[in-house]
Amino acid sequence: MATLSTSPVINHPLTDALNRLRAALQDRPTEFQWLGGIVAVFLLAFFMPVGTARFDNAVLEGLALLNWYAREHVMLCLVPAFFIAGAIAVFISQDAVMKYLGPAARKVAAYGVASVSGSILAVCSCTVLPLFGGIYRRGAGLGPAIAFLYSGPAINVLAIILTARILGVELGVARAVGAISFALVIGLIMHWIYRREEQARAANQQGFVLGTDEGRPLSDTAAFFTLMIAVLVLANWAPASAEDSAVWHTIFAWKWPLTALASLGLAGLLIWRWRWHWQPLAATAVVIAILAGLIPQHPELAFSAGLIGLTLTAALQPGDGEEWLSQTWGFAKLIMPLLLGGVLLAGFLLGRPGHEGIIPSEWVSAAVGGNSLGANFLSAVAGALMYFATLTEVPIVQGLLGAGMGKGPALALLLAGPALSLPNMLVIRGILGTQKTAVYCGLVVVMATFTGWVFGLFYP
């Protein structure tokens, strides 16, 4: 009886090479990631169209937007927001956050508090980020934190009034109703999608009590945050136009004296109620008065001196002062690099308002005419990528309407644009992670698209 013999398997050289390459990729993934990144950067640099008019102008636009943002928003808007976020992490007990905004809090109270507290700030999509990070890290549930994140820049009472006056009552009312609904609905959807994760997070946080604010009266803490928010809002009060009320004109005319008054109130609270060292605060007040008197045309210098003085005072105050400064610095390190990089990229892609980026503005204008779903979607996406300073979205939309934009896409841009921006997305990703950020941004864009489309059916 013949026996079957098996011949040895002879590996092909190509197979051996592929196996060795696969093993190398598995053994040293980090090295190949570095190699891939280096090759990508090299190819980008090699094929960069330097010398073409549009590319060179887009680079200048990115730098110009970054320069404008640094001059107009960092010291006046972003740095005070960092201090408020750091204060939330130190001076507000986690029990209080969990009670009103935590995953187990009553939904009506949690979302109501989040929406109202976000809307009274009247901040842009970037300034709200440190505040969002502060309440989320303090224990706020994902849903209420997202409602706060959206409501801050979107439910801006001043912007809604301006929308109704300039773009029409129907757009103003639709923006108000849509923004309030978005904050609640998107927050609830995010909570439902990640409900298991939120339940586990709430269980891990039970029993934790922060003791840094024990013995401090609630009235002192409330006054502290009221004064800090007043400084933030007053220092960034927008210029008044002819259509604005007398109250708006009066506040703008007195914005810096009112900011100084709120700052003095904050200093007095820290000295007489919280027993902080008075010497650095007194020295800061003298420096501010000198700068305000010698260079009145640049009040931002005196404001910056006040921030520096507050920083030094907190650094010299053992305990809660040092912790406040540490938390503030932590938020600055997390948010500032991503934010400035995002502003630079947004300027490169879309330019400043009224200027050209790498993407021609006529493409955007041509794509958002009419009221198709595609036009509304492109308008929402474009708004989500652009950076809008507070109240600037209204004149931009006014110009687009004059260029042929439909009212539906205009509403879609108003609902997505102020709440999102490319820098905003990058920072949210650093706080929530890629998946939650993509879900949140996707919900904003999709809801803005369909809301604009429905609105355009009634107001073509």
RODO-2510 file (C-alpha; in nm, 4 decimals, decimal comma):
residues 460
     n   res          X          Y          Z
     1     m     0,0000     0,0000     0,0000
     2     a     0,1489     0,3325    -0,1077
     3     t     0,1824     0,6077     0,1470
     4     l     0,1195     0,9721     0,0685
     5     s     0,4161     1,1938     0,1393
     6     t     0,3799     1,5595     0,2231
     7     s     0,6345     1,7984     0,0791
     8     p     0,7548     2,0902     0,2917
     9     v     0,5959     2,4277     0,2229
    10     i     0,8390     2,6604     0,0494
    11     n     0,7806     3,0259     0,1421
    12     h     0,8019     3,2744    -0,1395
    13     p     1,0558     3,5562    -0,0821
    14     l     0,7813     3,8138    -0,1269
    15     t     0,5729     3,6426     0,1408
    16     d     0,8677     3,6443     0,3788
    17     a     0,9221     4,0153     0,3159
    18     l     0,5568     4,0929     0,3826
    19     n     0,5629     3,8913     0,7032
    20     r     0,8737     4,0735     0,8238
    21     l     0,7153     4,4103     0,7401
    22     r     0,3983     4,3141     0,9268
    23     a     0,5991     4,2089     1,2310
    24     a     0,7964     4,5325     1,2213
    25     l     0,4758     4,7375     1,2073
    26     q     0,3371     4,5482     1,5045
    27     d     0,6581     4,5745     1,7066
    28     r     0,7304     4,9415     1,6487
    29     p     0,4082     5,1268     1,5563
    30     t     0,5284     5,4565     1,7005
    31     e     0,8307     5,4729     1,4711
    32     f     0,6203     5,4167     1,1603
    33     q     0,3693     5,6775     1,2756
    34     w     0,6567     5,9234     1,2988
    35     l     0,7714     5,8179     0,9528
    36     g     0,4246     5,8650     0,8090
    37     g     0,3956     6,2081     0,9684
    38     i     0,7347     6,3163     0,8372
    39     v     0,6511     6,1979     0,4860
    40     a     0,3147     6,3780     0,4968
    41     v     0,4752     6,7054     0,6103
    42     f     0,7445     6,6696     0,3438
    43     l     0,4905     6,6151     0,0655
    44     l     0,2829     6,9072     0,1904
    45     a     0,5891     7,1335     0,1895
    46     f     0,7095     7,0011    -0,1481
    47     f     0,3810     7,0601    -0,3311
    48     m     0,2848     7,3794    -0,1482
    49     p     0,1800     7,6347    -0,4147
    50     v     0,3948     7,9167    -0,2781
    51     g     0,3977     8,2149    -0,5100
    52     t     0,0409     8,1806    -0,6356
    53     a    -0,1713     8,4818    -0,5494
    54     r    -0,4543     8,2949    -0,3778
    55     f    -0,2283     8,0796    -0,1613
    56     d    -0,0094     8,3687    -0,0528
    57     n    -0,3155     8,5798     0,0243
    58     a    -0,4704     8,2934     0,2230
    59     v    -0,1547     8,2668     0,4343
    60     l    -0,1682     8,6409     0,5013
    61     e    -0,5384     8,6127     0,5871
    62     g    -0,4654     8,3400     0,8393
    63     l    -0,1966     8,5531     1,0016
    64     a    -0,4195     8,8623     0,9897
    65     l    -0,7075     8,6805     1,1616
    66     l    -0,4679     8,5453     1,4240
    67     n    -0,3285     8,8948     1,4799
    68     w    -0,6779     9,0417     1,5128
    69     y    -0,7849     8,7679     1,7531
    70     a    -0,4756     8,8174     1,9699
    71     r    -0,5307     9,1942     1,9837
    72     e    -0,9065     9,1986     2,0366
    73     h    -0,9952     8,8825     2,2268
    74     v    -0,7125     8,7182     2,4180
    75     m    -0,6548     8,9696     2,6999
    76     l    -1,0043     9,1196     2,7105
    77     c    -1,2073     8,8035     2,6619
    78     l    -1,0174     8,4764     2,6784
    79     v    -0,7903     8,5354     2,9798
    80     p    -1,0792     8,6532     3,2049
    81     a    -1,2683     8,3417     3,0923
    82     f    -0,9713     8,1281     3,2016
    83     f    -0,9828     8,2924     3,5451
    84     i    -1,3569     8,2267     3,5732
    85     a    -1,3075     7,8632     3,4687
    86     g    -1,0306     7,8207     3,7234
    87     a    -1,2516     7,9783     3,9901
    88     i    -1,5322     7,7348     3,9058
    89     a    -1,2899     7,4476     3,9661
    90     v    -1,1819     7,5851     4,3067
    91     f    -1,4553     7,7971     4,4629
    92     i    -1,7682     7,6051     4,3591
    93     s    -1,8099     7,2789     4,5463
    94     q    -1,8596     6,9648     4,3446
    95     d    -2,1694     6,8907     4,5502
    96     a    -2,3310     7,2113     4,4195
    97     v    -2,2453     7,1290     4,0583
    98     m    -2,3706     6,7726     4,0985
    99     k    -2,6903     6,8970     4,2632
   100     y    -2,7887     7,1357     3,9844
   101     l    -2,6016     7,0116     3,6748
   102     g    -2,4906     6,6559     3,7529
   103     p    -2,6037     6,3428     3,5670
   104     a    -2,8509     6,2583     3,8440
   105     a    -2,9943     6,6117     3,8763
   106     r    -3,3534     6,6851     3,7814
   107     k    -3,3592     6,7371     3,4051
   108     v    -3,5776     7,0489     3,4099
   109     a    -3,3560     7,2235     3,6647
   110     a    -3,0266     7,1060     3,5110
   111     y    -3,1021     7,2110     3,1549
   112     g    -3,2729     7,5293     3,2669
   113     v    -2,9719     7,6347     3,4769
   114     a    -2,7290     7,5404     3,1967
   115     s    -2,9191     7,7321     2,9279
   116     v    -2,9787     8,0436     3,1353
   117     s    -2,6246     8,0598     3,2786
   118     g    -2,4791     8,0157     2,9312
   119     s    -2,6991     8,2727     2,7626
   120     i    -2,6331     8,5589     3,0071
   121     l    -2,2600     8,5540     2,9280
   122     a    -2,2968     8,6726     2,5650
   123     v    -1,9604     8,5216     2,4679
   124     c    -1,8219     8,3799     2,1441
   125     s    -1,7714     8,0127     2,0593
   126     c    -1,4126     8,0223     2,1883
   127     t    -1,4581     8,2192     2,5109
   128     v    -1,7239     7,9741     2,6330
   129     l    -1,4762     7,6828     2,6118
   130     p    -1,2874     7,7379     2,9401
   131     l    -1,6180     7,7844     3,1222
   132     f    -1,7568     7,4657     2,9657
   133     g    -1,4427     7,2764     3,0605
   134     g    -1,4676     7,4083     3,4156
   135     i    -1,8232     7,2909     3,4858
   136     y    -1,7740     6,9596     3,3021
   137     r    -1,4590     6,8710     3,4973
   138     r    -1,6340     6,9797     3,8165
   139     g    -1,8944     6,7072     3,7703
   140     a    -2,1665     6,8506     3,5452
   141     g    -2,3490     6,5919     3,3388
   142     l    -2,2656     6,5718     2,9699
   143     g    -2,6135     6,6859     2,8636
   144     p    -2,6312     7,0025     3,0787
   145     a    -2,2664     7,0828     2,9985
   146     i    -2,3412     7,0576     2,6245
   147     a    -2,6509     7,2751     2,6702
   148     f    -2,4282     7,5348     2,8395
   149     l    -2,1664     7,5015     2,5636
   150     y    -2,4224     7,5699     2,2896
   151     s    -2,6282     7,8333     2,4709
   152     g    -2,3334     8,0595     2,5597
   153     p    -2,2631     8,1887     2,2094
   154     a    -2,5950     8,0934     2,0444
   155     i    -2,8625     8,2255     2,2848
   156     n    -2,7147     8,5723     2,2947
   157     v    -2,9994     8,8117     2,3708
   158     l    -2,8144     9,1068     2,2206
   159     a    -2,7379     8,9174     1,8990
   160     i    -3,0971     8,7978     1,8649
   161     i    -3,2291     9,1538     1,9026
   162     l    -2,9759     9,2731     1,6443
   163     t    -3,0815     8,9907     1,4095
   164     a    -3,4456     9,0947     1,4329
   165     r    -3,3641     9,4594     1,3663
   166     i    -3,1274     9,4142     1,0739
   167     l    -3,2285     9,0846     0,9123
   168     g    -3,6001     9,0917     0,9883
   169     v    -3,8308     8,9949     1,2718
   170     e    -3,8961     8,6488     1,1279
   171     l    -3,5260     8,5591     1,1265
   172     g    -3,4804     8,7030     1,4763
   173     v    -3,7708     8,5030     1,6196
   174     a    -3,6648     8,1866     1,4348
   175     r    -3,3098     8,2224     1,5643
   176     a    -3,4285     8,2681     1,9237
   177     v    -3,6662     7,9701     1,9148
   178     g    -3,4180     7,7543     1,7271
   179     a    -3,1236     7,8331     1,9563
   180     i    -3,3181     7,7631     2,2767
   181     s    -3,4561     7,4399     2,1297
   182     f    -3,1127     7,3318     2,0052
   183     a    -2,9516     7,3770     2,3482
   184     l    -3,2129     7,1567     2,5140
   185     v    -3,2542     6,8948     2,2397
   186     i    -2,8820     6,8498     2,1650
   187     g    -2,8039     6,8248     2,5363
   188     l    -3,0748     6,5622     2,5866
   189     i    -2,9613     6,3616     2,2826
   190     m    -2,5995     6,3646     2,3983
   191     h    -2,7097     6,2497     2,7434
   192     w    -2,9173     5,9674     2,5936
   193     i    -2,6411     5,8465     2,3602
   194     y    -2,3835     5,8328     2,6403
   195     r    -2,6233     5,7508     2,9262
   196     r    -2,4327     5,4381     3,0356
   197     e    -2,1059     5,6295     3,0500
   198     e    -2,2746     5,9106     3,2417
   199     q    -2,4202     5,6666     3,4938
   200     a    -2,0742     5,5214     3,5569
   201     r    -1,9270     5,8721     3,5846
   202     a    -2,1928     5,9761     3,8361
   203     a    -2,1283     5,6624     4,0431
   204     n    -1,7553     5,7368     4,0556
   205     q    -1,8184     6,0932     4,1742
   206     q    -2,0485     6,0056     4,4638
   207     g    -1,9122     6,0889     4,8039
   208     f    -1,6461     6,3345     4,6838
   209     v    -1,6563     6,6680     4,8651
   210     l    -1,4196     6,9580     4,7966
   211     g    -1,3219     7,1447     5,1100
   212     t    -1,1547     7,4600     4,9783
   213     d    -1,4687     7,6723     5,0152
   214     e    -1,5895     7,5407     5,3511
   215     g    -1,7053     7,8216     5,5759
   216     r    -1,7301     8,0763     5,2949
   217     p    -2,0797     8,2264     5,2785
   218     l    -2,2779     8,1534     4,9641
   219     s    -2,3404     8,5268     4,9221
   220     d    -1,9649     8,5909     4,8990
   221     t    -1,9188     8,3231     4,6341
   222     a    -2,2171     8,4551     4,4369
   223     a    -2,0849     8,8121     4,4550
   224     f    -1,7391     8,6924     4,3480
   225     f    -1,8676     8,5264     4,0296
   226     t    -2,1119     8,8103     3,9568
   227     l    -1,8293     9,0645     3,9660
   228     m    -1,5990     8,8505     3,7506
   229     i    -1,8697     8,7965     3,4894
   230     a    -1,9483     9,1706     3,4986
   231     v    -1,5826     9,2467     3,4227
   232     l    -1,5870     8,9993     3,1324
   233     v    -1,9134     9,1291     2,9828
   234     l    -1,8474     9,5012     3,0288
   235     a    -1,4912     9,4912     2,8949
   236     n    -1,6227     9,3272     2,5759
   237     w    -1,9365     9,5385     2,5321
   238     a    -1,9825     9,5894     2,1589
   239     p    -1,9895     9,9380     2,0028
   240     a    -2,3346    10,0895     1,9745
   241     s    -2,4966    10,1532     1,6371
   242     a    -2,7584    10,4098     1,5432
   243     e    -3,0413    10,1560     1,5822
   244     d    -2,9455    10,0561     1,9368
   245     s    -3,1268    10,1799     2,2447
   246     a    -3,0113    10,4648     2,4668
   247     v    -2,9210    10,2120     2,7365
   248     w    -2,6820    10,0343     2,4989
   249     h    -2,5205    10,3674     2,4021
   250     t    -2,4862    10,4670     2,7671
   251     i    -2,3261    10,1385     2,8713
   252     f    -2,0815    10,1522     2,5808
   253     a    -1,9881    10,5120     2,6611
   254     w    -1,9202    10,4138     3,0239
   255     k    -1,7928    10,0594     2,9655
   256     w    -1,4431    10,1190     3,1038
   257     p    -1,5478    10,3131     3,4161
   258     l    -1,8066    10,0386     3,4806
   259     t    -1,5391     9,7711     3,4266
   260     a    -1,3116     9,9523     3,6714
   261     l    -1,5956     9,9741     3,9234
   262     a    -1,6608     9,5988     3,8982
   263     s    -1,2860     9,5337     3,9351
   264     l    -1,2696     9,7506     4,2485
   265     g    -1,5651     9,5589     4,3884
   266     l    -1,3827     9,2321     4,3228
   267     a    -1,0667     9,3626     4,4917
   268     g    -1,2686     9,4821     4,7911
   269     l    -1,4352     9,1426     4,8257
   270     l    -1,0985     8,9629     4,8184
   271     i    -0,9504     9,1985     5,0798
   272     w    -1,2303     9,2518     5,3313
   273     r    -1,4297     8,9315     5,3027
   274     w    -1,1715     8,6716     5,1934
   275     r    -0,8797     8,8299     5,3846
   276     w    -0,6379     8,8297     5,0910
   277     h    -0,3210     9,0413     5,0974
   278     w    -0,4144     9,4012     5,0219
   279     q    -0,0690     9,5295     4,9215
   280     p    -0,0460     9,3737     4,5702
   281     l    -0,4063     9,4700     4,4948
   282     a    -0,3448     9,8285     4,6056
   283     a    -0,0268     9,8460     4,3940
   284     t    -0,2235     9,7080     4,0977
   285     a    -0,4895     9,9772     4,1406
   286     v    -0,2221    10,2477     4,1332
   287     v    -0,0656    10,1067     3,8142
   288     i    -0,4078    10,0841     3,6490
   289     a    -0,4871    10,4456     3,7390
   290     i    -0,1534    10,5658     3,5988
   291     l    -0,1964    10,3759     3,2708
   292     a    -0,5576    10,4891     3,2338
   293     g    -0,4537    10,8497     3,2894
   294     l    -0,1451    10,8509     3,0670
   295     i    -0,2754    10,6306     2,7815
   296     p    -0,6556    10,6643     2,7824
   297     q    -0,6755    10,5711     2,4131
   298     h    -0,5558    10,2178     2,4947
   299     p    -0,7651    10,1004     2,7919
   300     e    -0,6685     9,7401     2,7163
   301     l    -0,3243     9,8149     2,8651
   302     a    -0,4745     9,9081     3,2011
   303     f    -0,7018     9,6039     3,1799
   304     s    -0,4019     9,3778     3,1133
   305     a    -0,2195     9,5307     3,4088
   306     g    -0,5177     9,4407     3,6257
   307     l    -0,5011     9,0788     3,5104
   308     i    -0,1282     9,0671     3,5862
   309     g    -0,1913     9,2123     3,9312
   310     l    -0,4630     8,9557     4,0003
   311     t    -0,2223     8,6803     3,8936
   312     l     0,0501     8,8006     4,1310
   313     t    -0,1985     8,8407     4,4151
   314     a    -0,3292     8,4860     4,3704
   315     a     0,0273     8,3517     4,3529
   316     l     0,1083     8,5174     4,6883
   317     q    -0,2056     8,3832     4,8556
   318     p    -0,1439     8,0353     5,0021
   319     g    -0,4196     7,7789     4,9687
   320     d    -0,7136     7,8711     4,7483
   321     g    -0,5296     8,1554     4,5701
   322     e    -0,2492     7,9295     4,4522
   323     e    -0,4993     7,6588     4,3567
   324     w    -0,7066     7,9108     4,1589
   325     l    -0,3979     8,0182     3,9663
   326     s    -0,2979     7,6558     3,9072
   327     q    -0,6403     7,5641     3,7668
   328     t    -0,6449     7,8771     3,5490
   329     w    -0,3027     7,7930     3,4078
   330     g    -0,4159     7,4368     3,3414
   331     f    -0,7068     7,5583     3,1282
   332     a    -0,4788     7,8026     2,9437
   333     k    -0,2306     7,5264     2,8569
   334     l    -0,5089     7,2991     2,7345
   335     i    -0,7051     7,5496     2,5296
   336     m    -0,4764     7,8301     2,4102
   337     p    -0,2506     7,6381     2,1653
   338     l    -0,5424     7,4599     1,9985
   339     l    -0,7446     7,7792     1,9846
   340     l    -0,4767     7,9932     1,8222
   341     g    -0,3898     7,7150     1,5771
   342     g    -0,7564     7,6813     1,4858
   343     v    -0,7946     8,0559     1,4315
   344     l    -0,4930     8,0515     1,1992
   345     l    -0,6347     7,7598     1,0000
   346     a    -0,9831     7,9142     0,9821
   347     g    -0,8368     8,2376     0,8438
   348     f    -0,6352     8,0439     0,5867
   349     l    -0,9383     7,8483     0,4648
   350     l    -1,2113     8,1136     0,4700
   351     g    -1,0368     8,4453     0,5354
   352     r    -1,1637     8,7298     0,7472
   353     p    -1,5116     8,8782     0,6911
   354     g    -1,4946     9,0634     0,3610
   355     h    -1,1610     8,9051     0,2622
   356     e    -1,0649     8,5965     0,0632
   357     g    -0,9130     8,2742     0,1985
   358     i    -0,8027     7,9698     0,0020
   359     i    -1,1716     7,8831    -0,0562
   360     p    -1,3242     8,1487    -0,2872
   361     s    -1,6153     8,3322    -0,1276
   362     e    -1,8117     8,3167    -0,4529
   363     w    -1,8197     7,9400    -0,4175
   364     v    -1,9921     7,9801    -0,0826
   365     s    -2,2340     8,2451    -0,2114
   366     a    -2,3253     8,0355    -0,5164
   367     a    -2,3710     7,7207    -0,3084
   368     v    -2,6113     7,8691    -0,0513
   369     g    -2,8630     8,0311    -0,2865
   370     g    -3,2181     7,8993    -0,2869
   371     n    -3,3539     7,6642    -0,0235
   372     s    -3,2405     7,3143    -0,1131
   373     l    -3,1190     7,0748     0,1538
   374     g    -2,7749     7,0965    -0,0044
   375     a    -2,7698     7,4749     0,0249
   376     n    -2,8755     7,4610     0,3888
   377     f    -2,6215     7,1887     0,4645
   378     l    -2,3351     7,3789     0,3014
   379     s    -2,4377     7,6952     0,4857
   380     a    -2,4396     7,5109     0,8198
   381     v    -2,1007     7,3492     0,7485
   382     a    -1,9455     7,6789     0,6377
   383     g    -2,0816     7,8519     0,9476
   384     a    -1,9518     7,5707     1,1692
   385     l    -1,5987     7,6103     1,0317
   386     m    -1,5818     7,9908     1,0353
   387     y    -1,4976     8,1917     1,3457
   388     f    -1,7495     8,4615     1,4397
   389     a    -1,6708     8,7152     1,7083
   390     t    -1,9739     8,8101     1,9168
   391     l    -2,2369     8,9926     1,7049
   392     t    -2,0273     8,9835     1,3837
   393     e    -2,2407     8,7087     1,2314
   394     v    -2,5272     8,9526     1,1718
   395     p    -2,3523     9,1895     0,9249
   396     i    -2,1873     8,8880     0,7567
   397     v    -2,5245     8,7227     0,6962
   398     q    -2,6626     9,0572     0,5828
   399     g    -2,3947     9,0725     0,3143
   400     l    -2,4585     8,7113     0,2078
   401     l    -2,8327     8,7779     0,1804
   402     g    -2,7524     9,0692    -0,0450
   403     a    -2,5374     8,8357    -0,2585
   404     g    -2,8258     8,5933    -0,3126
   405     m    -2,8289     8,3715    -0,0050
   406     g    -3,1685     8,2225     0,0802
   407     k    -3,3337     8,2909     0,4141
   408     g    -3,3296     7,9214     0,5031
   409     p    -2,9517     7,8885     0,4619
   410     a    -2,9142     8,2209     0,6464
   411     l    -3,0931     8,0747     0,9484
   412     a    -2,8856     7,7566     0,9216
   413     l    -2,5682     7,9657     0,9366
   414     l    -2,6990     8,1696     1,2321
   415     l    -2,7788     7,8515     1,4277
   416     a    -2,4518     7,6693     1,3523
   417     g    -2,2003     7,9511     1,3076
   418     p    -2,1880     8,1323     1,6453
   419     a    -2,1951     7,8043     1,8416
   420     l    -1,9208     7,6278     1,6441
   421     s    -1,5923     7,7145     1,4796
   422     l    -1,2841     7,5228     1,3733
   423     p    -1,0841     7,6369     1,6791
   424     n    -1,3851     7,5566     1,8982
   425     m    -1,3993     7,1990     1,7618
   426     l    -1,0297     7,1381     1,8246
   427     v    -1,0588     7,2419     2,1880
   428     i    -1,3809     7,0445     2,2492
   429     r    -1,2004     6,7375     2,1162
   430     g    -0,9290     6,7920     2,3763
   431     i    -1,1946     6,7949     2,6522
   432     l    -1,4487     6,5353     2,5349
   433     g    -1,2559     6,3235     2,2869
   434     t    -1,3011     6,2713     1,9132
   435     q    -1,6233     6,0712     1,9187
   436     k    -1,8295     6,2990     2,1421
   437     t    -1,7026     6,6050     1,9561
   438     a    -1,8030     6,4554     1,6204
   439     v    -2,1488     6,3650     1,7531
   440     y    -2,2028     6,7126     1,8993
   441     c    -2,0873     6,8955     1,5868
   442     g    -2,2880     6,6589     1,3672
   443     l    -2,6049     6,7232     1,5683
   444     v    -2,5600     7,1002     1,5406
   445     v    -2,5014     7,0868     1,1645
   446     v    -2,7850     6,8415     1,0902
   447     m    -3,0388     7,0241     1,3066
   448     a    -2,9358     7,3612     1,1619
   449     t    -2,9723     7,2177     0,8107
   450     f    -3,3269     7,0877     0,8589
   451     t    -3,4386     7,3885     1,0621
   452     g    -3,3155     7,6246     0,7910
   453     w    -3,4800     7,4149     0,5205
   454     v    -3,8194     7,4154     0,6984
   455     f    -3,7911     7,7903     0,7648
   456     g    -3,7101     7,8513     0,3985
   457     l    -4,0290     7,6746     0,2922
   458     f    -4,2346     7,9353     0,4778
   459     y    -4,0086     8,2359     0,4039
   460     p    -3,8580     8,1831     0,0580
***
